[in-house]
Each structure stands twice: as structure tokens, then as C-alpha cells.
């Protein structure tokens, strides 16, 4: 079987507790100092009841899961390097609060041998099992030099 097709169904998961330092460091790096992320008083009166993580930070956690997929795609990894082409259909369905423990699941759902790409469904859930974010990730697999 072609190593691309063999990857369909490959899945990895990882978990992370979203810390205050994660949110503040990300805010500082990006310059996104929105009250949503850094003003507890302002956010305590909202439906969230406190500060929430940046959506782009959540995509960063998804990226971590994408880097782990090579561990389950050994045949493909022998001849290729994975490189992210990006995320499509990113949706933030529920807020992730500071202190939430999130789990990210990354599952390859299709492969295109001609274009040397795979597409994965990515979901991010909080500790209660609520889906907070989803995306579709496109990975290009670059041929290793002979």
C-alpha cells in the first residue's frame, strides 16, 4: 500500500493546561492585549466570567499536535519531511479559560499522492469534553533527498 494512503486514519492526541503565563506571553509576543485576554475585571462581568485564551494560541496548540503525527506515520516519514501548509475552516466554538486543560486530537482523513498532501481533522476539547475549537489542517510531505 502507498505510504500516503496508509496514513488515513492515523491519529495523535496531546493535552495541555492553559496557564496564565501562556496567555500573557502570547499577548506580549503578538501585541494582542485585548481585555478578553488580559483584563480579569472587565471579563468577569461577561458570559465567560473571566479572561479567555487567544484563538491564535489555540491554533498554536493544534500545531503542536500536527508535529506529533510523524510518530504514527513511520513509512511516510522514512521518505518525506512534513511541512504545514495551513489551517482551513478554523472555528472557535467555546471559550478556553485560563486553567482549562485542553486535549487536541489530530486525525488524518484524506491523502493526495499526486500533490504529496494529507488533510487532517483537528479538534480541541476542554476538560469537560466540550469541543472548543476545530480546524482542517493541510500537510505537505517533501521528499527527502536521495
N, C-alpha and C positions, 0 to 999 in steps of 0.2 A: 504494500500500500504506500502511496505517496506520503512523505512526511507531513505535508501541509494538510492533507485530508485527515491524517491520523490525529491532528491536533484538535479537531472538532470535538467538543465536549470536555476538553481539558479545563480544569478549574483550580483556582487557588483562593485562599481566604487569609485575611490578616485582621488584627484588631489593634485599637489604639484608644487610650483615654485622652480626650481633647483637654489640654491643660491651659491655664491662663497664660503661661509663657508662650505656648504655641500661638495663641491669638494675638498677643502683644508683639511678639517677634514678627509675625506675618504682617501686622498692621504697620510696624516700623519699616519693614523691607519694602512694602508696596506703597506706603503712604496713605493707605485706606484707613483713615482714623474716624470713620463714621461712628456716630453714637451707638449704632447697632452692635458694635464690637467692643467699644471701649468706655461707654458711659452706663454704668450699672443703675444709677438713679433714673436716668431718662428711660431706660429699657425696663425697669421694674414695674412701670405702670402700663406696659403693653401686654398683649396676649401671650408673649413669650415669658414674661415675668423676670427677665434678666437678659444679659448680653448673649449674643449668638455668634457662632463661628462664621467666618467669611466663606462664601460659596467657593471661591477660588482655592481656599485652603482645603476644602473637601475634595476638590478635583486633584489637588496635590496628594492627598491620601490615596485616591484612586490610582494615581500614577505609581505609587509605591507597590500596589498590588500588581500592576502591569509588569513591573520589573521582576516579579517573582514567577511569572508564567513559564519562563525558560526552564525552571526546575522540573516541570512536568512535561516538557516537550523536548526530551533529550535528542531524539533522532533529528529534529529540525535544527536544534542548537548546534549539532555537530558540523553542519554545513552553512549556518547562517547566523547573523547578528540581528537581534530585534531592535527596531527604531520606531518610536511613536510618530504617527502621522497626525494624531489629534483625536479629539473627542467630538462626537456628534450627539444631538438630542440630549444635551445635559439639562437636567431638571432638578430643582431643589424643591422637594415636596413637603418637607417638615424641617423646622429649625434644629440645628445641633447646638446644644448649650455647652458652656464650659463645664467640664466634669463628666459629660456624657462619654460612655465607652462605645465606640463605633466598631462595626465589623464590615469589612469590604469583601465582596465576592466578585471575582473576575472569571468569566466563563467564555471560552471561545465558541462562537456559534456558527461561523462560516469561514471558509478559506478560498482564496482565489490564487491558484497555482501560477497562472499567467502573469498576474500583477505582483506576485510574491507578497500577498497581504492576508492577514486574518482580521476578523471583526469579532469583538467580544462584547457581551453584555456585562455591565458593571453596576452593582447595587451597593448602597451604603445604608446600613441599618443601625439604629441606636440600641442600647441595652434592653429596651422593651420589645425589640423586634420590629419596630416601626421603620418602614422604608423612608429614609430622609432625602436620598439623592439617587439618581440613576443616570446612566450615560451609555453610549455606544463608543467603543474605542477601536481605532484602526491602527494596526501594527504592520509596518513593512519589515520584511525579512531580507536583509542584504546578504548576498552570497559572500562567504569567506574566500579570501584569495587562496588559490591552489598552492 
